[in-house]
């Protein structure tokens, strides 16, 4: 999931919070999850998620590490390839990183 700052996103229909995680793209819409109440809603006006190579893993063996740092670890490249195959956390960013670093 990708987190957006409050000034970059839309308002939650339930609690009026303004911080969301982008769960997935569904055609032209983005499924957002509110960071405050957990409501999931489709948004057609959500900004494009930032593609940042300094994004960090939220959980797992490499939690807190950037994609570049993971790639430099033993079996890190295999882990990144596994993320792309299974559409795991930061899949799109990892896919772009792997394409650029080959």
C-alpha positions as a LaTeX table, in Angstrom:
\begin{tabular}{lrrr}
\hline
Residue & $x$ (\AA) & $y$ (\AA) & $z$ (\AA) \\
\hline
Unk1 & 0.00 & 0.00 & 0.00 \\
Unk2 & 1.10 & 3.52 & $-0.63$ \\
Unk3 & 0.37 & 6.34 & 1.80 \\
Unk4 & $-0.54$ & 9.82 & 0.63 \\
Unk5 & $-0.15$ & 13.02 & 2.65 \\
Unk6 & $-3.37$ & 14.70 & 3.76 \\
Unk7 & $-3.05$ & 17.52 & 1.24 \\
Unk8 & $-2.79$ & 15.05 & $-1.64$ \\
Unk9 & $-5.86$ & 12.93 & $-1.09$ \\
Unk10 & $-9.61$ & 12.96 & $-0.78$ \\
Unk11 & $-11.87$ & 13.02 & 2.26 \\
Unk12 & $-13.18$ & 9.81 & 3.83 \\
Unk13 & $-16.95$ & 9.40 & 3.46 \\
Unk14 & $-17.31$ & 8.04 & 7.01 \\
Unk15 & $-14.97$ & 9.99 & 9.32 \\
Unk16 & $-13.86$ & 12.84 & 7.02 \\
Unk17 & $-10.20$ & 11.89 & 7.56 \\
Unk18 & $-7.79$ & 12.85 & 4.80 \\
Unk19 & $-5.07$ & 10.19 & 4.97 \\
Unk20 & $-5.52$ & 7.05 & 2.92 \\
Unk21 & $-3.60$ & 4.02 & 1.69 \\
Unk22 & $-3.97$ & 3.08 & $-1.96$ \\
Unk23 & $-4.94$ & $-0.59$ & $-1.83$ \\
Unk24 & $-5.19$ & $-1.26$ & $-5.57$ \\
Unk25 & $-6.07$ & 0.21 & $-8.96$ \\
Unk26 & $-9.40$ & $-0.85$ & $-10.48$ \\
Unk27 & $-9.48$ & 0.49 & $-13.99$ \\
Unk28 & $-9.62$ & 4.27 & $-13.72$ \\
Unk29 & $-10.49$ & 4.12 & $-10.02$ \\
Unk30 & $-8.26$ & 3.56 & $-7.00$ \\
Unk31 & $-9.43$ & 1.62 & $-3.97$ \\
Unk32 & $-8.47$ & 3.69 & $-0.92$ \\
Unk33 & $-8.45$ & 2.65 & 2.73 \\
Unk34 & $-8.84$ & 5.34 & 5.37 \\
Unk35 & $-5.99$ & 5.40 & 7.90 \\
Unk36 & $-8.36$ & 6.50 & 10.66 \\
Unk37 & $-11.52$ & 4.39 & 10.41 \\
Unk38 & $-10.54$ & 1.74 & 7.85 \\
Unk39 & $-13.35$ & 2.48 & 5.39 \\
Unk40 & $-12.51$ & 1.35 & 1.88 \\
Unk41 & $-13.87$ & 3.46 & $-0.95$ \\
Unk42 & $-13.28$ & 3.86 & $-4.67$ \\
Unk43 & $-11.93$ & 7.20 & $-5.80$ \\
Unk44 & $-11.79$ & 8.40 & $-9.38$ \\
Unk45 & $-9.96$ & 11.60 & $-8.51$ \\
Unk46 & $-7.15$ & 10.07 & $-6.43$ \\
Unk47 & $-3.68$ & 11.29 & $-7.38$ \\
Unk48 & $-1.27$ & 8.86 & $-8.96$ \\
Unk49 & 0.82 & 7.08 & $-6.32$ \\
Unk50 & 4.36 & 8.41 & $-6.11$ \\
Unk51 & 6.96 & 6.11 & $-7.65$ \\
Unk52 & 9.79 & 6.58 & $-5.21$ \\
Unk53 & 12.83 & 4.32 & $-5.27$ \\
Unk54 & 13.46 & 5.22 & $-1.63$ \\
Unk55 & 10.19 & 3.56 & $-0.60$ \\
Unk56 & 10.69 & 1.22 & 2.35 \\
Unk57 & 9.19 & $-2.17$ & 3.08 \\
Unk58 & 6.62 & $-2.06$ & 5.85 \\
Unk59 & 6.93 & $-5.65$ & 7.04 \\
Unk60 & 8.69 & $-8.94$ & 6.50 \\
Unk61 & 12.33 & $-9.90$ & 6.62 \\
Unk62 & 13.47 & $-6.64$ & 5.05 \\
Unk63 & 11.14 & $-4.27$ & 6.93 \\
Unk64 & 12.46 & $-0.70$ & 6.98 \\
Unk65 & 14.87 & $-1.24$ & 4.08 \\
Unk66 & 14.75 & 0.52 & 0.72 \\
Unk67 & 14.54 & $-1.48$ & $-2.49$ \\
Unk68 & 18.18 & $-0.67$ & $-3.22$ \\
Unk69 & 19.25 & $-1.89$ & 0.25 \\
Unk70 & 17.29 & $-5.11$ & $-0.21$ \\
Unk71 & 18.90 & $-5.71$ & $-3.60$ \\
Unk72 & 22.35 & $-5.58$ & $-1.97$ \\
Unk73 & 21.46 & $-8.27$ & 0.61 \\
Unk74 & 22.14 & $-11.97$ & 0.18 \\
Unk75 & 19.19 & $-13.32$ & $-1.87$ \\
Unk76 & 17.78 & $-9.79$ & $-2.03$ \\
Unk77 & 17.37 & $-9.85$ & $-5.82$ \\
Unk78 & 15.44 & $-13.13$ & $-5.57$ \\
Unk79 & 13.20 & $-11.57$ & $-2.92$ \\
Unk80 & 12.48 & $-8.58$ & $-5.15$ \\
Unk81 & 11.67 & $-10.87$ & $-8.08$ \\
Unk82 & 9.34 & $-12.83$ & $-5.80$ \\
Unk83 & 7.52 & $-9.61$ & $-4.86$ \\
Unk84 & 6.85 & $-8.88$ & $-8.53$ \\
Unk85 & 5.68 & $-12.44$ & $-9.27$ \\
Unk86 & 3.28 & $-12.52$ & $-6.32$ \\
Unk87 & 2.20 & $-8.87$ & $-6.65$ \\
Unk88 & 3.36 & $-8.17$ & $-3.12$ \\
Unk89 & 4.12 & $-4.96$ & $-1.26$ \\
Unk90 & 5.47 & $-2.16$ & $-3.50$ \\
Unk91 & 5.12 & $-4.42$ & $-6.55$ \\
Unk92 & 5.00 & $-1.60$ & $-9.11$ \\
Unk93 & 8.00 & 0.22 & $-7.67$ \\
Unk94 & 10.02 & $-3.00$ & $-7.39$ \\
Unk95 & 9.14 & $-3.92$ & $-10.98$ \\
Unk96 & 10.40 & $-0.55$ & $-12.24$ \\
Unk97 & 13.56 & $-0.87$ & $-10.14$ \\
Unk98 & 14.33 & $-4.33$ & $-11.53$ \\
Unk99 & 13.70 & $-3.21$ & $-15.12$ \\
Unk100 & 16.02 & $-0.23$ & $-14.68$ \\
Unk101 & 18.81 & $-2.18$ & $-12.99$ \\
Unk102 & 19.21 & $-5.03$ & $-15.48$ \\
\hline
\end{tabular}
